[in-house]
Amino acid sequence: MVEFLEHLGLVAQTAGFSYFTKAKVRSAGPTPAAQFSLHKVKQGLKAQAIQSDEGFVVLAGSRGSGFPTEALGKGYALQREELIEQGVMKLESDGNYLFTVDAVFASPSAAASIVAGYPSSGYQNWLDQNGVSLKSLLEKEKLAAPNGE
């Protein structure tokens, strides 16, 4: 049975599902200069993130929604619960969550969805210090690459 579960975990991870893995916490190191932010004023949310070799990282001190919608989906809902159980997200007095450590996500959209509490396009919602979306920055990089690669 243990071998079966190991294979199931490997297949799930290969397919992009992290149901059987613990939340990743960023290893210590300097914070890159390029930071992104996500603000949801009405919800009282403000999150900061960076891209690293490990993945898309929501930085400690960021605030995530304590009121997820059903539209969030089971996968992200389970991931949120794991982050809460592991102490990565701590409940605050206003009902929202504080990220206690830097948390690594597989994609900007996964990070944005966990922070917002509903499905969210990270490529459109994470903005740099000039208010430019991650999507726009990546498109500019692609156009600037030699031969459009």
GIGI-V612741 format. One record per run of one state. SS is the DSSP state (a for helix, b for strand, c for the rest). FROM is the first residue (numbers start at 0). LEN is the number of residues. If there is no record, write none. Layout:
SS & FROM & LEN
SS & FROM & LEN
This chain:
c & 0 & 1
a & 1 & 13
c & 14 & 9
b & 23 & 2
c & 25 & 10
b & 35 & 5
a & 40 & 3
c & 43 & 1
b & 44 & 8
c & 52 & 2
b & 54 & 4
c & 58 & 4
b & 62 & 2
c & 64 & 5
a & 69 & 3
c & 72 & 1
a & 73 & 12
c & 85 & 3
b & 88 & 3
c & 91 & 5
b & 96 & 3
c & 99 & 3
b & 102 & 3
c & 105 & 2
a & 107 & 9
c & 116 & 5
a & 121 & 4
c & 125 & 1
b & 126 & 1
c & 127 & 5
b & 132 & 1
a & 133 & 11
c & 144 & 1
a & 145 & 3
c & 148 & 1
